[in-house]
C-alpha cells in the first residue's frame, strides 16, 4: 500500500528563504507509510517534484510534541 497523506498544501515561504520572489511557497506534507509517520518540506516553488525536499520520520511522542507546540503558537498569535 502507498503513502496516505494527512496534510498536503503549499504554504507561504518567509524571507530570506523566498530570495526576493513574491508569493513564494513550499509544499508541506504529513503522511503515513509502512506504519510510520513522516513530515516533508519541499523546495521553494516546487510542487510535487520530490526534488530538494526534506523528510523526517516522527515518533508518536515527537508528533504529539509538535502538535502541542503548534497549538501553543496558535494561542500566541491570537493575542
Secondary structure, 3 states (H helix, E strand, C coil): CCCEEEEEEEEECCCCCCCCCCCCEEEEEEEEECCEEEEEEEEECCCCCCCCCEEEEECHHHHHHHHHHHHHHHHHHHC
